[in-house]
Amino acid sequence: MAKKMASQGTPATAALAAAGVPFVLHPYAHDPAVASYGLEAAEVLGIEPARVFKTLMVEVEGRLAVAIVPVSGNLDLKSAAAALGSKKAAMADPKAAERRTGYVLGGISPLGQRQSSPTVLDESALAFDTILVSGGRRGLDIELAPVDLIRLTQAVTAAIGSGKG
């Protein structure tokens, strides 16, 4: 797999390179008019949406956590909360998510965040040899093995995705 290119370096790619994890960068021209960043990435890159994952920040018992689900569906907040040892979760305040991660909405990567957070990855990721997650900016996805993502983020896996969205 390719290593990062200097012009596309982000904290996420730096974290992968430092850990010696193989990855492939998938840059694309982001359309600012598009609101669904993950679905845009899947469409532009020609990759099935079930293999492209979005990184969402949730609040569980007053603390922020990361939930990673396929862009083809939605996050089941109750399931995410249970996976993180709680009864309920809510979507995090967007500004709090940006402050915590150091990334902008639509470009939040589960890797290289300013402050690490408890992380849960939808178990559907394990069905693929590689998946794509945000590379740390809009218009850049990273392809890597789900086992490497789990190891680097210390994620738990659970069924946290629901339906098509």
N, C-alpha and C positions, 0 to 999 in steps of 0.2 A: 504494500500500500504506500501511497505517496506521503511525503512529509510536508509540513506546512511551507507555504511561500511567504516570504517576508512581508509582502504587501497585504496579506490576509491574516497576519498574526493577531490572535486575541488571547485573553487569559485562558480560554478553553483549549486552544491549540497548544499553547505553552505548557499547560498541565499535562496534556497527552504526550507531548514530546519529552517532557521531563520524566514521565513515568515509563517511557520507552514503549508506549502502546501504539500499535499500527492503526492508522486511520487514513481516510480519503476525504479531501475537501471537495465540496460540491458548491461552488459559487454560482449565483444566478442574479439576473437583473431584477431587483425587487421593484414592484409597481406600488408607489405610495398610495394609490387609490384602493388597493386590495386590503381588506380588513382581516381576512383569514390567512395569516402568514404561513401556517403549516400546510394548508391545502394548496396554497400558491406554490410552495416549494415542491410538493409532490407533483403537481401538474407541470410546472416548468421543467423539472428534472426528469419527468417521465417515469416516476417511481410509484409503485402502488401505495396509496395512502395508509394502508395497514402497517407499512414498514417505516413510515415517517412519524416521528413522535414529537408532541409539543410538551414544553416544560411549563407547568403552571405552579404558581405559588399559592399556598393555602395557609390559613391560620388555624391552628389546633391548640386549644387551651392557652391562648395568648402568645404562642410562639409560632414562628413561620416554619413551613416545611415545603418540600418540593414533591410534586406529583407529576409523573411523566406518563402520558397516555397517547395512543395513536391519534393522528389528526382526523381519522375517519370517524371518530366517535366523540363522546363527551366524558368528562370526569364524573364519577359517582362519588360525591363528597362523603356520604356515609361510609362507603367501603374504604375510601382513603383514610378517613378518621380511624376506622377499626384497624387498618393495617399499621397505623401509627400509634395504636394503643389508646385511642380516645373514643368517645361516643359521637362527637360531631365536629365538623370542620366547615369553614367558610372560605370563599375566595379571599385572598389577601388584598389589602389596599394596593392599587397599582404603584403608587409612589413608594410605599414601604417595600414592595417587591424589588423595585429598581434600586433603592438604597441598599438593601440587604445583599443583592447579587452583584451590583456594579454594572448591570446590563440594562438596556432599554426594552420595554415591552415589544414583543415580536422578535426579539433577539436574545431572550434569556436562555442561556445554556445551563444544563445541569452541571457542567464542568467549569472549573476555574472561577467559581463564585467568590465574591469578596469575603463573605462569611459562609461557612458550610452550614447546611440545615439537614435535619432528618429527611430522608428521601425514600419514596416508594415508586417503583416502576411497574407498570401494568405487565402482568405475567405473559401476555400475548407476545411480548418482545422475545421471549425464549424460543418461539417457534421459528425464528429467523437466524441465519448465520451472522448477518449484520443488519443494523437499523440506522436510521438517520435522526440526529437531534440538532438543535440549533448550534451553530458554531460561535455564537457570541455577538452576532450582529445580524440585522435583517439582510437577507440575500446571501447567507452563508450557512450551509448545513455540513455536518461532519458525519461520515459513515464509520461505524465501529462495531465491534462485536458486543452484544448485550452483556456478556459476562465481564468484559472490560469496564463497561459503564457501571455495572453493579459494584465491581471491586473498587473503582476510583471514587464513587460517591457513597460507598457503604450502604447502598440501597437494599431495601427489602422488596420482594416481589409479591404482588397480590392482584386479584381481579378488581381493578379500580376503574376500568373503562366501561362505558355503557353505550350501546346502540350506535347509530349513525348520527353524525352531526354536522 
